Amino acid sequence: MGNTKLAGLGVLEDKINKAADLIVQLRKEKIEAEKANKELKEKIESLYIKNEELRKEILLANEKDDSKNDFDKTREEIKNKIEEMLAKLEGLEI
């Protein structure tokens, strides 16, 4: 009977050791997951900042494109006016 109680204690001890090992392993995995989560949050923040910088660059490029289009339009208007004036001068035969 004493042997049976000792055997039962041995089984209980094995189960406790396995549970303790599992807890240690889960804690390690939790730490690794928290570290990976922190790295991913930092990467997301970095990408967000980069995205904002690129958005600003796009807006600036669009503004420059609009300015160039306005310049081209103004230049075309001036060219047309000069052509009209030259045509009028030619009509006067000075």
C-alpha positions in Angstrom: 0.0 0.0 0.0 2.9 2.4 0.7 4.2 1.7 -2.7 0.9 2.6 -4.3 0.8 5.9 -2.5 4.4 6.7 -3.5 3.6 5.8 -7.1 0.6 8.1 -7.0 2.8 10.9 -5.6 5.2 10.2 -8.4 2.5 10.6 -11.0 1.3 13.8 -9.3 4.9 15.1 -9.2 5.2 14.4 -13.0 2.0 16.2 -13.7 3.1 19.2 -11.6 6.5 19.3 -13.3 4.8 19.2 -16.8 2.4 22.0 -15.8 5.3 24.1 -14.5 7.3 23.5 -17.7 4.2 24.4 -19.7 3.9 27.7 -17.7 7.5 28.5 -18.3 7.1 27.8 -22.0 3.9 29.9 -22.2 5.7 32.8 -20.4 8.5 32.7 -23.0 6.0 32.7 -25.8 4.2 35.6 -24.3 7.4 37.6 -24.0 8.3 36.8 -27.6 4.8 37.7 -28.8 4.9 41.0 -26.9 8.3 41.8 -28.4 7.0 40.9 -31.9 3.9 43.1 -31.2 6.1 46.0 -30.2 8.2 45.7 -33.3 5.2 45.6 -35.5 3.7 48.6 -33.8 6.9 50.5 -34.4 7.0 49.4 -38.0 3.3 50.5 -38.5 4.2 53.9 -37.0 7.2 54.2 -39.3 5.1 53.3 -42.3 2.4 55.8 -41.2 5.0 58.6 -41.0 6.4 57.6 -44.4 2.9 57.5 -45.8 2.3 61.1 -44.6 5.6 62.2 -46.1 4.7 60.7 -49.4 1.2 62.2 -49.3 2.8 65.6 -48.8 5.2 65.1 -51.7 2.2 64.1 -53.9 0.3 67.2 -52.9 3.4 69.3 -53.6 3.9 67.6 -57.0 0.2 68.2 -57.9 0.5 71.9 -56.9 3.6 72.2 -59.1 1.8 70.5 -61.9 -1.1 72.9 -61.5 1.3 75.8 -61.5 2.9 74.5 -64.7 -0.4 74.1 -66.3 -1.4 77.6 -65.3 1.9 78.9 -66.7 1.4 77.0 -70.0 -2.1 78.4 -70.3 -0.9 81.9 -69.6 1.9 81.5 -72.1 -0.5 80.2 -74.7 -2.8 83.2 -74.1 0.1 85.6 -74.5 1.2 83.8 -77.7 -2.3 84.1 -79.1 -2.5 87.9 -78.3 0.9 88.5 -79.9 -0.2 86.7 -83.0 -3.4 88.8 -83.1 -1.4 92.0 -82.7 1.0 90.9 -85.4 -1.9 90.1 -87.7 -3.4 93.6 -87.1 0.0 95.2 -87.8 0.3 93.2 -91.0 -3.2 94.4 -91.9 -2.1 98.0 -91.5 0.8 97.5 -93.9 3.1 99.9 -92.0 
